[in-house]
Amino acid sequence: MEFETSRWVRPLWMLRELGVDFDTVEVDRGQLDSPEFRALNPMGKVPVLVDQGVAICESAAIVLYLGDRFPSPPLPAPGTPERGVHDARVMHIVTEFEPPLWLWHRAVKHGEGGPEVIALAKRKLAVAAGQVESSETFQAADLLLSTLLTWSVGQPMWADFPELVRYRDRNIARPAFPQCLFDRELRDSPTRAR
Ligand SMILES: N[C@@H](CCC(=O)N[C@@H](CS)C(=O)NCC(=O)O)C(=O)O
């Protein structure tokens, strides 16, 4: 499925981290409005995970679900303080970080939005840059954040955030990362350290 963003990589990456068997089904954009697909996700968006006959939407929720279903190091156990801290990171990523990053992605790729969009994204990136180098262990939250950091990855603005580039490159070098899926975005990246 040729989408300009790749939230569907998140569950795929998590499944590969967990070593779980799974099947994938490709849908094209035209199918997202079909009654069959809307029955799985009323929002008409990918990704959707179907497990035991139940459809689960929202990429971050799917990643957390998978980590609980197949317990493994990328996700602290439910009900522990570590999990509380972890999930706070996830909430921050999806509510505070992802929306401005998305607008910035649109701005640089499609010329939408003004300088204020870039300025807000830069402020958010600066906050993230101050946090990532202290995170030593790879967790589900790092998976989510790293996928966001591949958006508009080749843009000159990345030169301002070498910590984020190092962090992202370290994480997407993991064997479980579905590398081929990002080749399109990373191909021309001047900041990617290979
Ligand atoms: N918050 C949702 C966003 C899902 C989303 O926007 N998916 C995009 C692909 S990355 C999509 O399906 N776009 C198709 C459309 O909006 O028509 C999630 O994280 O799963």
The ligand as a Tripos MOL2 file, in Angstrom:
@<TRIPOS>MOLECULE
LIG
   20    19     1     0     0
SMALL
NO_CHARGES

@<TRIPOS>ATOM
      1 N1         -3.9950    7.4750   14.4590 N.3       1 LIG1
      2 C1         -4.0400    6.4700   13.4420 C.3       1 LIG1
      3 C2         -3.7650    7.1070   12.1020 C.3       1 LIG1
      4 C3         -3.9180    6.1130   10.9730 C.3       1 LIG1
      5 C4         -3.6790    6.7820    9.6210 C.2       1 LIG1
      6 O1         -3.8320    8.0050    9.4520 O.2       1 LIG1
      7 N2         -3.3360    5.9450    8.6530 N.am      1 LIG1
      8 C5         -3.0840    6.4480    7.3280 C.3       1 LIG1
      9 C6         -1.8630    5.7530    6.7580 C.3       1 LIG1
     10 S1         -0.4190    6.1090    7.7260 S.3       1 LIG1
     11 C7         -4.2720    6.1240    6.4540 C.2       1 LIG1
     12 O2         -4.8620    5.0830    6.5490 O.2       1 LIG1
     13 N3         -4.6080    7.0660    5.5690 N.am      1 LIG1
     14 C8         -5.6280    6.8470    4.6070 C.3       1 LIG1
     15 C9         -6.6240    7.9520    4.5820 C.2       1 LIG1
     16 O3         -6.5990    8.7890    5.5040 O.co2     1 LIG1
     17 O4         -7.3930    7.9690    3.6480 O.co2     1 LIG1
     18 C10        -3.0190    5.3610   13.7530 C.2       1 LIG1
     19 O5         -1.9910    5.6830   14.3580 O.co2     1 LIG1
     20 O6         -3.2630    4.2010   13.3990 O.co2     1 LIG1
@<TRIPOS>BOND
     1     1     2 1
     2     2     3 1
     3     2    18 1
     4     3     4 1
     5     4     5 1
     6     5     6 2
     7     5     7 1
     8     7     8 1
     9     8     9 1
    10     8    11 1
    11     9    10 1
    12    11    12 2
    13    11    13 1
    14    13    14 1
    15    14    15 1
    16    15    16 2
    17    15    17 1
    18    18    19 2
    19    18    20 1
@<TRIPOS>SUBSTRUCTURE
     1 LIG1         1 GROUP 0 **** ****
